[in-house]
């Protein structure tokens, strides 16, 4: 007997759940049937693929090697099915896109608006992920495209430069001590002062920033480290929208792309001296992967939106 696709799916389900019972529930088949199918696969392969002796079921060494190729086979099959269903006239289809949190503050809205205006038959699935997770999902064929930043990346991920993103310190309206049009703030003035507290009239500028899981935060931290500054970070969050709300309603400052302040007139950008280094924004996709008509069309939308909004070339 030659292994069939269902055998691969059954093996991977048992390996994922570590249990025949839970895997059978997910697959909606009986546990005896699942066990029988796995035994058929092991006989066909000529090796024991699962270790059933412990409290949880685990892949053997042979099973782990087999599962690696089973994942690849199912991934390639899914790509083949999408290619066969690809509609060149863009009257229907699905596109899976991811962005890092920075872009939800200014880029996602214009991109979705333009994509829907041009291709209303294409259903967009937009995810907000860290760059590491985006690249891993691209390689696993769980995403078609992603918008992130230039830099070290996983092998097999291709990056196309889009534009250069600049950043500034940002405060809300009426911030005490910082105002629109002022001279650049010396970065050393952001050094933490343990005696000061937000809103107590002191000169310390406390910050609200994205968490350290995100590329933007790592970029900011590297800048501070280069200049020997250790700011007081009073709030960390995983949301750019939360940052904009916090800064508008508290004495805290943050660091955001200048493009965000262009779209939010109540946010006040404050230049720093030395200035924060710019970043290159890139469009990410898996190398040598089949590109659907929807993905190709969305790449055109991205380039057009970037040009229309006047972002500097990357």
Helices and strands as residue ranges (DSSP letters): H 5-17, H 20-27, H 31-45, E 50-51, E 58-59, H 61-85, E 93-99, G 101-105, H 108-118, E 122-128, H 131-139, E 145-149, E 157-165, E 167-171, E 185-186, G 187-190, E 207-210, H 215-226, E 233-237, H 240-249, E 254-257, H 258-263, E 268-270, E 272-273, E 279-286, H 293-308
